[in-house]
Amino acid sequence: MLIVWVVVAVLAVLALGVLAYGLLGARNRLVREIGLLQRDVAPVAAQLQTALAAAAAARTAQQETRSGQR
Protein backbone atom coordinates (compact mmCIF):
# COMPACT_ATOMS: atom_id res chain seq x y z
CA MET A 1 0.00 0.00 0.00
CA LEU A 2 2.92 2.34 0.69
CA ILE A 3 4.17 1.89 -2.87
CA VAL A 4 0.82 3.07 -4.22
CA TRP A 5 0.99 6.25 -2.15
CA VAL A 6 4.57 6.89 -3.27
CA VAL A 7 3.55 6.45 -6.92
CA VAL A 8 0.57 8.78 -6.42
CA ALA A 9 2.80 11.41 -4.80
CA VAL A 10 5.40 11.14 -7.58
CA LEU A 11 2.70 11.45 -10.25
CA ALA A 12 1.18 14.45 -8.46
CA VAL A 13 4.56 16.19 -8.26
CA LEU A 14 5.19 15.38 -11.91
CA ALA A 15 1.78 16.76 -12.93
CA LEU A 16 2.38 19.95 -10.94
CA GLY A 17 5.80 20.33 -12.53
CA VAL A 18 4.36 19.99 -16.03
CA LEU A 19 1.65 22.50 -15.18
CA ALA A 20 4.17 24.99 -13.77
CA TYR A 21 6.43 24.58 -16.80
CA GLY A 22 3.53 25.27 -19.13
CA LEU A 23 2.38 28.30 -17.16
CA LEU A 24 5.87 29.80 -17.03
CA GLY A 25 6.26 29.27 -20.76
CA ALA A 26 2.93 30.98 -21.43
CA ARG A 27 3.92 33.84 -19.15
CA ASN A 28 7.21 34.31 -20.98
CA ARG A 29 5.45 34.31 -24.35
CA LEU A 30 2.94 36.86 -23.07
CA VAL A 31 5.69 39.14 -21.75
CA ARG A 32 7.49 38.91 -25.10
CA GLU A 33 4.29 39.70 -27.03
CA ILE A 34 3.52 42.69 -24.78
CA GLY A 35 7.01 44.05 -25.39
CA LEU A 36 6.57 43.70 -29.14
CA LEU A 37 3.15 45.34 -28.98
CA GLN A 38 4.53 48.28 -27.01
CA ARG A 39 7.30 48.67 -29.58
CA ASP A 40 4.73 48.68 -32.40
CA VAL A 41 2.35 51.08 -30.65
CA ALA A 42 4.95 53.59 -29.42
CA PRO A 43 5.19 55.60 -32.69
CA VAL A 44 1.42 55.80 -33.00
CA ALA A 45 1.11 56.90 -29.37
CA ALA A 46 3.73 59.61 -29.95
CA GLN A 47 1.85 60.87 -33.01
CA LEU A 48 -1.38 60.89 -31.04
CA GLN A 49 0.19 62.90 -28.23
CA THR A 50 1.58 65.39 -30.75
CA ALA A 51 -1.81 65.73 -32.42
CA LEU A 52 -3.56 66.19 -29.07
CA ALA A 53 -1.05 68.88 -28.05
CA ALA A 54 -1.55 70.68 -31.36
CA ALA A 55 -5.34 70.49 -30.98
CA ALA A 56 -5.13 71.86 -27.43
CA ALA A 57 -2.88 74.71 -28.60
CA ALA A 58 -5.27 75.51 -31.45
CA ARG A 59 -8.24 75.46 -29.06
CA THR A 60 -6.43 77.79 -26.66
CA ALA A 61 -5.52 80.16 -29.47
CA GLN A 62 -9.09 80.12 -30.75
CA GLN A 63 -10.46 80.86 -27.27
CA GLU A 64 -8.00 83.74 -26.85
CA THR A 65 -9.06 85.13 -30.22
CA ARG A 66 -12.73 84.90 -29.25
CA SER A 67 -12.17 86.55 -25.87
CA GLY A 68 -10.25 89.38 -27.57
CA GLN A 69 -13.16 90.06 -29.94
CA ARG A 70 -15.70 90.61 -27.15
ROTI-142301 format. One record per residue (C-alpha): residue number from 1; x, y, z. Coordinates in steps of 0.02 Angstrom, whole numbers, always signed. Layout:
! residues N
+------+--------+--------+--------+
: resi :      x :      y :      z :
+------+--------+--------+--------+
:  NUM :      X :      Y :      Z :
...
+------+--------+--------+--------+
END
This chain:
! residues 70
+------+--------+--------+--------+
: resi :      x :      y :      z :
+------+--------+--------+--------+
:    1 :     +0 :     +0 :     +0 :
:    2 :   +146 :   +117 :    +34 :
:    3 :   +209 :    +94 :   -144 :
:    4 :    +41 :   +153 :   -211 :
:    5 :    +50 :   +313 :   -108 :
:    6 :   +229 :   +345 :   -164 :
:    7 :   +177 :   +322 :   -346 :
:    8 :    +28 :   +439 :   -321 :
:    9 :   +140 :   +570 :   -240 :
:   10 :   +270 :   +557 :   -379 :
:   11 :   +135 :   +573 :   -513 :
:   12 :    +59 :   +723 :   -423 :
:   13 :   +228 :   +809 :   -413 :
:   14 :   +260 :   +769 :   -595 :
:   15 :    +89 :   +838 :   -647 :
:   16 :   +119 :   +997 :   -547 :
:   17 :   +290 :  +1017 :   -627 :
:   18 :   +218 :   +999 :   -802 :
:   19 :    +83 :  +1125 :   -759 :
:   20 :   +209 :  +1249 :   -688 :
:   21 :   +322 :  +1229 :   -840 :
:   22 :   +176 :  +1264 :   -957 :
:   23 :   +119 :  +1415 :   -858 :
:   24 :   +293 :  +1490 :   -852 :
:   25 :   +313 :  +1463 :  -1038 :
:   26 :   +147 :  +1549 :  -1071 :
:   27 :   +196 :  +1692 :   -957 :
:   28 :   +361 :  +1716 :  -1049 :
:   29 :   +272 :  +1716 :  -1217 :
:   30 :   +147 :  +1843 :  -1153 :
:   31 :   +285 :  +1957 :  -1088 :
:   32 :   +374 :  +1945 :  -1255 :
:   33 :   +214 :  +1985 :  -1352 :
:   34 :   +176 :  +2134 :  -1239 :
:   35 :   +351 :  +2203 :  -1270 :
:   36 :   +329 :  +2185 :  -1457 :
:   37 :   +158 :  +2267 :  -1449 :
:   38 :   +227 :  +2414 :  -1350 :
:   39 :   +365 :  +2434 :  -1479 :
:   40 :   +237 :  +2434 :  -1620 :
:   41 :   +117 :  +2554 :  -1533 :
:   42 :   +248 :  +2679 :  -1471 :
:   43 :   +260 :  +2780 :  -1635 :
:   44 :    +71 :  +2790 :  -1650 :
:   45 :    +55 :  +2845 :  -1469 :
:   46 :   +187 :  +2981 :  -1497 :
:   47 :    +93 :  +3044 :  -1651 :
:   48 :    -69 :  +3045 :  -1552 :
:   49 :     +9 :  +3145 :  -1411 :
:   50 :    +79 :  +3269 :  -1537 :
:   51 :    -91 :  +3286 :  -1621 :
:   52 :   -178 :  +3310 :  -1454 :
:   53 :    -53 :  +3444 :  -1402 :
:   54 :    -78 :  +3534 :  -1568 :
:   55 :   -267 :  +3525 :  -1549 :
:   56 :   -256 :  +3593 :  -1372 :
:   57 :   -144 :  +3735 :  -1430 :
:   58 :   -264 :  +3775 :  -1573 :
:   59 :   -412 :  +3773 :  -1453 :
:   60 :   -321 :  +3889 :  -1333 :
:   61 :   -276 :  +4008 :  -1474 :
:   62 :   -455 :  +4006 :  -1537 :
:   63 :   -523 :  +4043 :  -1364 :
:   64 :   -400 :  +4187 :  -1342 :
:   65 :   -453 :  +4257 :  -1511 :
:   66 :   -636 :  +4245 :  -1463 :
:   67 :   -608 :  +4328 :  -1294 :
:   68 :   -513 :  +4469 :  -1378 :
:   69 :   -658 :  +4503 :  -1497 :
:   70 :   -785 :  +4530 :  -1357 :
+------+--------+--------+--------+
END
